[in-house]
């Protein structure tokens, strides 16, 4: 569906440092003449990947790792940043080897996912990894991650688990299940 409204006019931008992000304040004027200050966080780096590693046609590999934001161990998908000079496919394969001990012969970038697009520009690329083989690379995790096979047909049970709460992982599994079902 095409956008019918013109974008707000940016009259000015001020910025400051906010850890791994730059905080920007935008002086905006909307088409109806209203003026507002909006804040957005601008990510540094080259984005991230969320990897759905399929062990076979029905089984995805999940990882369990410590999640500092909620101070617990959390189940989720393999994910990580895209390093300078890497494609999403290269980053996905590297992260898969570091976190789950597998490489992939087939990698398909399905789509970008945003976290909170109303105030953040961060993009994670959803990558489907198939035709897996064992290969381990050293990663930056402080401890070995648990790798847990999960049947896609039991996604309804996974989505209700208290230790599976990360939105990108949940969205990615539903997208992949639909994408694979149409093939």
C-alpha positions as CSV (number, residue, x, y, z in Angstrom):
1,X,0.0,0.0,0.0
2,X,1.6,3.3,-1.0
3,X,2.1,6.0,1.6
4,X,-0.4,8.8,1.1
5,X,1.1,11.3,3.5
6,X,4.3,13.2,2.9
7,X,7.0,12.8,5.4
8,X,7.5,15.4,8.1
9,X,10.0,18.2,7.4
10,X,13.1,17.9,9.6
11,X,14.0,21.5,10.7
12,X,17.0,20.4,12.9
13,X,18.8,17.5,14.5
14,X,20.9,17.5,17.7
15,X,22.7,14.4,18.9
16,X,24.5,12.9,21.9
17,X,26.2,9.7,22.8
18,X,24.1,6.9,24.4
19,X,26.4,3.8,24.7
20,X,26.2,1.7,21.5
21,X,23.7,4.2,20.0
22,X,23.7,7.9,19.2
23,X,20.6,9.7,20.6
24,X,19.2,12.2,18.1
25,X,16.5,14.8,18.7
26,X,14.6,15.8,15.6
27,X,12.7,19.0,15.3
28,X,9.8,17.9,13.0
29,X,7.0,19.7,11.2
30,X,4.1,17.6,10.0
31,X,1.9,18.2,7.0
32,X,-0.9,19.7,9.2
33,X,1.6,22.3,10.5
34,X,2.1,20.6,14.0
35,X,5.6,20.8,15.2
36,X,7.1,18.2,17.7
37,X,10.5,17.1,19.0
38,X,11.0,13.3,18.4
39,X,13.9,11.3,19.8
40,X,15.5,8.3,18.0
41,X,18.3,6.0,18.7
42,X,20.7,5.5,15.8
43,X,22.6,2.2,15.9
44,X,26.3,2.1,15.2
45,X,27.6,-0.7,13.1
46,X,26.2,-2.7,10.2
47,X,23.1,-4.2,11.6
48,X,22.5,-7.7,13.0
49,X,21.3,-11.2,11.9
50,X,18.7,-13.5,13.4
51,X,19.3,-17.0,12.2
52,X,16.8,-19.8,11.9
53,X,19.0,-23.0,11.7
54,X,16.9,-25.9,10.4
55,X,18.4,-29.3,11.4
56,X,15.9,-31.0,9.1
57,X,12.6,-30.0,7.5
58,X,10.8,-29.9,10.9
59,X,13.4,-29.1,13.5
60,X,15.0,-25.8,14.4
61,X,18.0,-25.4,16.6
62,X,17.5,-23.0,19.5
63,X,20.2,-21.7,21.9
64,X,20.0,-21.0,25.6
65,X,22.1,-18.1,26.9
66,X,22.3,-15.7,29.7
67,X,20.1,-12.6,29.0
68,X,21.4,-9.7,31.1
69,X,18.3,-7.5,30.4
70,X,16.0,-9.9,32.2
71,X,18.7,-11.6,34.4
72,X,17.8,-15.2,33.4
73,X,18.7,-17.8,30.9
74,X,16.6,-17.4,27.7
75,X,15.9,-19.7,24.8
76,X,16.1,-18.0,21.4
77,X,17.6,-18.2,18.0
78,X,21.2,-17.6,17.0
79,X,21.8,-13.9,16.6
80,X,24.6,-11.4,16.4
81,X,26.0,-8.3,14.8
82,X,27.1,-8.0,11.2
83,X,30.8,-7.1,11.2
84,X,32.3,-4.5,8.8
85,X,32.6,-6.0,5.3
86,X,30.3,-9.0,6.0
87,X,27.1,-9.8,4.2
88,X,24.1,-10.9,6.3
89,X,24.8,-14.5,4.9
90,X,28.4,-14.4,6.1
91,X,27.5,-13.0,9.5
92,X,24.7,-15.7,9.9
93,X,27.1,-18.5,9.0
94,X,29.8,-17.2,11.4
95,X,27.3,-16.7,14.3
96,X,25.8,-20.1,13.7
97,X,29.3,-21.7,14.0
98,X,30.1,-19.6,17.1
99,X,26.8,-20.1,19.0
100,X,25.4,-23.5,17.8
101,X,28.5,-25.4,16.5
102,X,27.1,-25.7,12.9
103,X,27.7,-24.2,9.5
104,X,25.1,-24.0,6.7
105,X,25.5,-24.9,3.1
106,X,22.3,-23.0,2.2
107,X,21.5,-19.5,3.6
108,X,18.5,-17.5,2.5
109,X,18.0,-13.9,3.6
110,X,14.2,-13.6,4.0
111,X,13.6,-10.1,5.2
112,X,14.7,-7.3,7.6
113,X,13.1,-7.0,11.0
114,X,13.1,-3.8,13.1
115,X,12.9,-3.6,16.9
116,X,11.1,-0.4,17.6
117,X,10.9,1.6,14.4
118,X,9.1,4.5,16.0
119,X,12.3,5.4,17.8
120,X,15.1,3.2,16.6
121,X,16.8,2.5,13.2
122,X,18.3,-0.9,14.2
123,X,17.7,-3.6,11.6
124,X,18.2,-7.4,12.0
125,X,18.2,-9.5,8.9
126,X,16.2,-12.8,9.1
127,X,18.3,-15.6,7.7
128,X,17.1,-19.2,7.1
129,X,20.0,-21.7,7.4
130,X,19.6,-25.2,6.0
131,X,21.8,-28.1,5.0
132,X,23.7,-27.8,8.3
133,X,27.0,-29.5,9.1
134,X,29.0,-29.6,12.4
135,X,31.7,-26.8,12.7
136,X,32.6,-24.8,15.7
137,X,34.3,-21.4,15.8
138,X,35.3,-19.6,19.0
139,X,32.8,-16.9,19.9
140,X,32.5,-14.0,22.3
141,X,30.1,-15.8,24.7
142,X,31.5,-16.2,28.3
143,X,30.2,-19.8,28.5
144,X,29.2,-22.6,26.1
145,X,25.6,-22.2,24.9
146,X,23.1,-25.0,25.2
147,X,21.8,-26.1,21.8
148,X,18.2,-27.4,21.9
149,X,16.4,-28.9,18.9
150,X,12.7,-27.9,18.7
151,X,10.0,-29.1,16.3
152,X,8.3,-26.3,14.4
153,X,5.0,-28.1,14.8
154,X,5.3,-27.3,18.6
155,X,5.7,-23.6,18.1
156,X,2.5,-23.1,20.1
157,X,4.2,-24.6,23.2
158,X,7.4,-22.6,22.6
159,X,5.6,-19.3,22.3
160,X,4.1,-19.7,25.8
161,X,7.3,-20.6,27.6
162,X,8.4,-18.0,30.1
163,X,12.1,-18.4,29.0
164,X,11.3,-17.7,25.3
165,X,10.3,-14.0,25.2
166,X,12.5,-12.3,22.6
167,X,10.2,-10.8,19.9
168,X,12.6,-11.2,17.0
169,X,13.0,-15.0,17.7
170,X,9.2,-15.5,18.0
171,X,8.5,-13.5,14.8
172,X,11.3,-15.2,12.9
173,X,10.0,-18.7,13.7
174,X,6.4,-17.8,12.5
175,X,7.8,-16.2,9.3
176,X,10.0,-19.2,8.6
177,X,7.2,-21.7,9.3
178,X,4.9,-19.9,6.8
179,X,7.7,-19.4,4.2
180,X,8.6,-23.1,4.3
181,X,5.0,-24.1,4.2
182,X,4.5,-22.3,0.9
183,X,7.4,-24.1,-0.8
